[in-house]
Amino acid sequence: MTNSGENGGAGDYIAIKALESGVTVTGVTRGAENRFLHTEKLEEGEVWIAQFTEHISAMKIRGHAKVLTAYGEIESGKQEK
């Protein structure tokens, strides 16, 4: 899930699949001060495909979700036992 940068400095993609309703994905800007740029709320089963750019250097994911990256798969949030 990477991009070689031919789209104006665009970077890696990640995919987030909400495993519960109310998962939030927040883009964080780069620079001298980190700022929250955009927040998206996902319902259970929804998938959000996001791309790191020259403006977005990090993403915060809150809630139970599966995150797919070029480096592997991560599951966020608490898992019910």
C-alpha positions in Angstrom: 0.0 0.0 0.0 2.6 2.5 -1.0 2.9 5.1 -3.6 6.2 6.1 -5.1 5.4 9.8 -4.8 4.5 10.6 -8.4 1.4 12.4 -7.1 2.9 15.5 -5.8 4.7 14.1 -2.8 1.9 11.8 -1.7 2.9 8.9 0.5 1.8 5.6 2.0 -1.9 4.6 2.1 -3.5 2.9 5.1 -6.9 1.2 5.3 -9.0 1.3 8.5 -11.9 -1.0 9.0 -14.2 -0.2 11.9 -14.9 -3.3 14.0 -17.4 -1.3 16.1 -19.5 1.8 15.6 -18.0 5.2 16.6 -14.4 4.6 15.5 -12.6 7.9 14.9 -9.7 8.6 12.6 -7.9 11.9 13.0 -5.2 13.3 10.7 -2.4 15.2 12.4 -0.4 17.8 10.6 3.4 18.1 10.4 5.4 21.1 11.3 6.6 23.1 14.3 3.2 22.5 16.0 1.2 19.3 15.5 -2.5 20.1 14.9 -5.6 17.9 14.3 -6.6 18.6 10.7 -9.5 16.3 10.0 -11.6 13.8 12.0 -13.8 11.1 10.4 -16.2 8.9 12.4 -16.8 5.3 11.1 -19.7 3.0 11.8 -19.2 -0.8 12.2 -18.0 -2.4 9.0 -17.1 0.9 7.2 -13.7 1.2 5.6 -11.7 4.4 5.3 -8.7 4.5 3.0 -6.3 7.3 3.9 -3.0 8.6 2.5 -0.1 10.3 4.2 0.7 13.6 2.4 3.0 16.5 2.7 0.6 17.9 5.3 -0.5 14.8 7.2 2.3 13.0 9.0 0.3 11.0 11.6 -3.1 9.5 12.2 -4.8 8.8 15.5 -7.3 6.0 15.5 -9.7 5.6 18.5 -11.9 2.6 18.9 -11.9 -1.0 17.8 -10.6 -1.2 14.3 -8.3 -3.2 12.0 -5.6 -1.1 10.4 -3.8 -2.4 7.2 -0.5 -0.8 6.2 2.4 -1.7 4.0 4.2 -2.9 7.1 1.5 -5.2 8.4 -1.9 -5.3 10.2 -2.7 -3.8 13.6 -5.8 -4.0 15.6 -6.7 -1.0 17.7 -9.0 -0.6 20.7 -10.1 -3.0 23.4 -11.1 -6.4 22.5 -14.1 -8.0 24.3 -13.3 -11.2 26.1 
